[in-house]
């Protein structure tokens, strides 16, 4: 594989992480003010992890020469 193909792969993964984050937040938002607000809190933690992963992918992409 070449650096260009790896960058393309990482770009695709970053887009997927962005999409997953949006979808996860949409589900969490439905439970914020319900009896299941604990579920929203857990989904918020998952969101933070996805955002961390997205930043790491961005840094890795930048680091490729």
N, CA, C and O atoms as a GROMACS GRO file, in nm:
protein
  260
    1UNK      N    1   0.085  -0.119   0.000
    1UNK     CA    2   0.000   0.000   0.000
    1UNK      C    3   0.089   0.124   0.000
    1UNK      O    4   0.202   0.123   0.048
    2UNK      N    5   0.034   0.229  -0.054
    2UNK     CA    6   0.108   0.355  -0.058
    2UNK      C    7   0.051   0.451   0.046
    2UNK      O    8  -0.056   0.429   0.102
    3UNK      N    9   0.126   0.555   0.069
    3UNK     CA   10   0.079   0.658   0.164
    3UNK      C   11  -0.053   0.718   0.117
    3UNK      O   12  -0.142   0.743   0.197
    4UNK      N   13  -0.065   0.740  -0.013
    4UNK     CA   14  -0.190   0.798  -0.065
    4UNK      C   15  -0.310   0.707  -0.039
    4UNK      O   16  -0.417   0.755  -0.002
    5UNK      N   17  -0.292   0.577  -0.059
    5UNK     CA   18  -0.405   0.487  -0.034
    5UNK      C   19  -0.435   0.477   0.116
    5UNK      O   20  -0.550   0.463   0.156
    6UNK      N   21  -0.331   0.486   0.198
    6UNK     CA   22  -0.354   0.486   0.343
    6UNK      C   23  -0.427   0.613   0.386
    6UNK      O   24  -0.517   0.608   0.470
    7UNK      N   25  -0.389   0.725   0.328
    7UNK     CA   26  -0.461   0.850   0.360
    7UNK      C   27  -0.607   0.841   0.319
    7UNK      O   28  -0.696   0.886   0.391
    8UNK      N   29  -0.632   0.783   0.202
    8UNK     CA   30  -0.770   0.766   0.157
    8UNK      C   31  -0.848   0.676   0.252
    8UNK      O   32  -0.963   0.704   0.285
    9UNK      N   33  -0.784   0.568   0.297
    9UNK     CA   34  -0.848   0.477   0.392
    9UNK      C   35  -0.879   0.548   0.524
    9UNK      O   36  -0.988   0.534   0.579
   10UNK      N   37  -0.782   0.624   0.573
   10UNK     CA   38  -0.803   0.698   0.698
   10UNK      C   39  -0.911   0.804   0.682
   10UNK      O   40  -0.989   0.829   0.775
   11UNK      N   41  -0.916   0.867   0.567
   11UNK     CA   42  -1.021   0.966   0.542
   11UNK      C   43  -1.159   0.901   0.546
   11UNK      O   44  -1.253   0.956   0.602
   12UNK      N   45  -1.169   0.783   0.486
   12UNK     CA   46  -1.294   0.709   0.489
   12UNK      C   47  -1.332   0.672   0.632
   12UNK      O   48  -1.448   0.685   0.672
   13UNK      N   49  -1.235   0.625   0.708
   13UNK     CA   50  -1.261   0.590   0.848
   13UNK      C   51  -1.303   0.712   0.929
   13UNK      O   52  -1.393   0.703   1.014
   14UNK      N   53  -1.240   0.826   0.905
   14UNK     CA   54  -1.277   0.949   0.975
   14UNK      C   55  -1.422   0.986   0.945
   14UNK      O   56  -1.496   1.025   1.035
   15UNK      N   57  -1.461   0.973   0.819
   15UNK     CA   58  -1.600   1.003   0.782
   15UNK      C   59  -1.697   0.909   0.852
   15UNK      O   60  -1.803   0.951   0.898
   16UNK      N   61  -1.660   0.782   0.860
   16UNK     CA   62  -1.745   0.686   0.928
   16UNK      C   63  -1.757   0.717   1.077
   16UNK      O   64  -1.864   0.704   1.136
   17UNK      N   65  -1.646   0.757   1.138
   17UNK     CA   66  -1.650   0.796   1.279
   17UNK      C   67  -1.740   0.917   1.300
   17UNK      O   68  -1.815   0.922   1.396
   18UNK      N   69  -1.732   1.015   1.208
   18UNK     CA   70  -1.819   1.132   1.216
   18UNK      C   71  -1.966   1.091   1.208
   18UNK      O   72  -2.050   1.140   1.284
   19UNK      N   73  -1.997   1.001   1.114
   19UNK     CA   74  -2.134   0.954   1.098
   19UNK      C   75  -2.182   0.878   1.221
   19UNK      O   76  -2.293   0.900   1.269
   20UNK      N   77  -2.099   0.789   1.273
   20UNK     CA   78  -2.135   0.716   1.394
   20UNK      C   79  -2.161   0.811   1.512
   20UNK      O   80  -2.254   0.790   1.589
   21UNK      N   81  -2.078   0.913   1.523
   21UNK     CA   82  -2.095   1.009   1.632
   21UNK      C   83  -2.228   1.080   1.620
   21UNK      O   84  -2.301   1.092   1.718
   22UNK      N   85  -2.260   1.127   1.500
   22UNK     CA   86  -2.390   1.195   1.479
   22UNK      C   87  -2.507   1.103   1.513
   22UNK      O   88  -2.602   1.145   1.580
   23UNK      N   89  -2.500   0.979   1.469
   23UNK     CA   90  -2.609   0.884   1.495
   23UNK      C   91  -2.622   0.854   1.643
   23UNK      O   92  -2.733   0.845   1.695
   24UNK      N   93  -2.510   0.839   1.710
   24UNK     CA   94  -2.510   0.810   1.853
   24UNK      C   95  -2.571   0.926   1.932
   24UNK      O   96  -2.651   0.904   2.023
   25UNK      N   97  -2.534   1.048   1.896
   25UNK     CA   98  -2.588   1.166   1.964
   25UNK      C   99  -2.739   1.174   1.942
   25UNK      O  100  -2.813   1.210   2.034
   26UNK      N  101  -2.784   1.142   1.823
   26UNK     CA  102  -2.928   1.146   1.794
   26UNK      C  103  -3.004   1.051   1.885
   26UNK      O  104  -3.111   1.085   1.936
   27UNK      N  105  -2.950   0.932   1.907
   27UNK     CA  106  -3.016   0.837   1.998
   27UNK      C  107  -3.010   0.888   2.141
   27UNK      O  108  -3.110   0.885   2.212
   28UNK      N  109  -2.895   0.936   2.183
   28UNK     CA  110  -2.880   0.987   2.320
   28UNK      C  111  -2.977   1.101   2.347
   28UNK      O  112  -3.036   1.109   2.454
   29UNK      N  113  -2.993   1.190   2.249
   29UNK     CA  114  -3.082   1.305   2.267
   29UNK      C  115  -3.226   1.262   2.295
   29UNK      O  116  -3.298   1.332   2.366
   30UNK      N  117  -3.266   1.149   2.242
   30UNK     CA  118  -3.404   1.102   2.265
   30UNK      C  119  -3.425   1.056   2.409
   30UNK      O  120  -3.540   1.044   2.452
   31UNK      N  121  -3.319   1.031   2.484
   31UNK     CA  122  -3.331   0.977   2.619
   31UNK      C  123  -3.284   1.072   2.729
   31UNK      O  124  -3.279   1.034   2.846
   32UNK      N  125  -3.250   1.194   2.693
   32UNK     CA  126  -3.194   1.287   2.792
   32UNK      C  127  -3.289   1.320   2.906
   32UNK      O  128  -3.247   1.329   3.021
   33UNK      N  129  -3.415   1.338   2.877
   33UNK     CA  130  -3.510   1.379   2.981
   33UNK      C  131  -3.616   1.271   3.004
   33UNK      O  132  -3.735   1.300   3.019
   34UNK      N  133  -3.570   1.147   3.007
   34UNK     CA  134  -3.661   1.036   3.032
   34UNK      C  135  -3.611   0.957   3.152
   34UNK      O  136  -3.508   0.989   3.211
   35UNK      N  137  -3.686   0.855   3.187
   35UNK     CA  138  -3.642   0.766   3.295
   35UNK      C  139  -3.515   0.692   3.256
   35UNK      O  140  -3.444   0.640   3.341
   36UNK      N  141  -3.486   0.689   3.126
   36UNK     CA  142  -3.367   0.620   3.076
   36UNK      C  143  -3.250   0.714   3.055
   36UNK      O  144  -3.167   0.691   2.967
   37UNK      N  145  -3.243   0.821   3.134
   37UNK     CA  146  -3.135   0.918   3.116
   37UNK      C  147  -2.998   0.857   3.144
   37UNK      O  148  -2.897   0.910   3.097
   38UNK      N  149  -2.991   0.746   3.218
   38UNK     CA  150  -2.864   0.677   3.237
   38UNK      C  151  -2.812   0.625   3.103
   38UNK      O  152  -2.691   0.624   3.078
   39UNK      N  153  -2.903   0.583   3.017
   39UNK     CA  154  -2.862   0.539   2.884
   39UNK      C  155  -2.798   0.655   2.808
   39UNK      O  156  -2.697   0.636   2.741
   40UNK      N  157  -2.854   0.773   2.819
   40UNK     CA  158  -2.798   0.891   2.754
   40UNK      C  159  -2.658   0.920   2.808
   40UNK      O  160  -2.568   0.956   2.731
   41UNK      N  161  -2.640   0.906   2.937
   41UNK     CA  162  -2.508   0.930   2.997
   41UNK      C  163  -2.405   0.831   2.942
   41UNK      O  164  -2.291   0.868   2.914
   42UNK      N  165  -2.443   0.707   2.928
   42UNK     CA  166  -2.352   0.606   2.872
   42UNK      C  167  -2.322   0.637   2.726
   42UNK      O  168  -2.208   0.621   2.681
   43UNK      N  169  -2.423   0.680   2.653
   43UNK     CA  170  -2.401   0.717   2.512
   43UNK      C  171  -2.313   0.841   2.501
   43UNK      O  172  -2.235   0.854   2.406
   44UNK      N  173  -2.325   0.932   2.597
   44UNK     CA  174  -2.236   1.049   2.599
   44UNK      C  175  -2.091   1.006   2.617
   44UNK      O  176  -2.001   1.062   2.555
   45UNK      N  177  -2.068   0.906   2.701
   45UNK     CA  178  -1.932   0.854   2.719
   45UNK      C  179  -1.882   0.790   2.590
   45UNK      O  180  -1.765   0.807   2.553
   46UNK      N  181  -1.968   0.718   2.521
   46UNK     CA  182  -1.930   0.659   2.392
   46UNK      C  183  -1.899   0.768   2.290
   46UNK      O  184  -1.807   0.754   2.210
   47UNK      N  185  -1.976   0.877   2.294
   47UNK     CA  186  -1.950   0.990   2.203
   47UNK      C  187  -1.810   1.047   2.228
   47UNK      O  188  -1.736   1.074   2.134
   48UNK      N  189  -1.776   1.066   2.354
   48UNK     CA  190  -1.643   1.119   2.385
   48UNK      C  191  -1.533   1.028   2.331
   48UNK      O  192  -1.432   1.076   2.280
   49UNK      N  193  -1.553   0.898   2.343
   49UNK     CA  194  -1.454   0.804   2.290
   49UNK      C  195  -1.445   0.811   2.138
   49UNK      O  196  -1.335   0.804   2.083
   50UNK      N  197  -1.557   0.825   2.072
   50UNK     CA  198  -1.555   0.838   1.926
   50UNK      C  199  -1.485   0.967   1.883
   50UNK      O  200  -1.410   0.968   1.786
   51UNK      N  201  -1.508   1.075   1.956
   51UNK     CA  202  -1.442   1.201   1.924
   51UNK      C  203  -1.291   1.189   1.944
   51UNK      O  204  -1.213   1.244   1.866
   52UNK      N  205  -1.251   1.118   2.049
   52UNK     CA  206  -1.108   1.095   2.072
   52UNK      C  207  -1.049   1.013   1.957
   52UNK      O  208  -0.940   1.042   1.909
   53UNK      N  209  -1.121   0.911   1.916
   53UNK     CA  210  -1.074   0.828   1.804
   53UNK      C  211  -1.064   0.910   1.676
   53UNK      O  212  -0.969   0.894   1.599
   54UNK      N  213  -1.160   0.997   1.654
   54UNK     CA  214  -1.159   1.081   1.533
   54UNK      C  215  -1.037   1.173   1.532
   54UNK      O  216  -0.972   1.189   1.429
   55UNK      N  217  -1.007   1.232   1.647
   55UNK     CA  218  -0.889   1.318   1.655
   55UNK      C  219  -0.762   1.239   1.631
   55UNK      O  220  -0.671   1.287   1.563
   56UNK      N  221  -0.754   1.119   1.685
   56UNK     CA  222  -0.636   1.034   1.666
   56UNK      C  223  -0.618   0.997   1.519
   56UNK      O  224  -0.506   0.997   1.468
   57UNK      N  225  -0.726   0.967   1.451
   57UNK     CA  226  -0.718   0.936   1.308
   57UNK      C  227  -0.670   1.060   1.231
   57UNK      O  228  -0.590   1.048   1.139
   58UNK      N  229  -0.719   1.176   1.270
   58UNK     CA  230  -0.674   1.300   1.205
   58UNK      C  231  -0.526   1.324   1.225
   58UNK      O  232  -0.454   1.362   1.132
   59UNK      N  233  -0.480   1.300   1.347
   59UNK     CA  234  -0.336   1.317   1.374
   59UNK      C  235  -0.252   1.217   1.296
   59UNK      O  236  -0.146   1.251   1.245
   60UNK      N  237  -0.300   1.094   1.288
   60UNK     CA  238  -0.227   0.990   1.214
   60UNK      C  239  -0.220   1.027   1.065
   60UNK      O  240  -0.117   1.009   1.000
   61UNK      N  241  -0.330   1.077   1.014
   61UNK     CA  242  -0.333   1.118   0.873
   61UNK      C  243  -0.231   1.229   0.848
   61UNK      O  244  -0.158   1.226   0.748
   62UNK      N  245  -0.227   1.326   0.936
   62UNK     CA  246  -0.133   1.437   0.923
   62UNK      C  247   0.011   1.388   0.933
   62UNK      O  248   0.100   1.441   0.866
   63UNK      N  249   0.034   1.287   1.014
   63UNK     CA  250   0.169   1.237   1.036
   63UNK      C  251   0.225   1.160   0.918
   63UNK      O  252   0.347   1.144   0.906
   64UNK      N  253   0.137   1.111   0.830
   64UNK     CA  254   0.184   1.036   0.714
   64UNK      C  255   0.253   1.130   0.617
   64UNK      O  256   0.203   1.239   0.589
   65UNK      N  257   0.367   1.088   0.566
   65UNK     CA  258   0.443   1.172   0.473
   65UNK      C  259   0.422   1.125   0.332
   65UNK      O  260   0.478   1.183   0.238
   0.00000   0.00000   0.00000
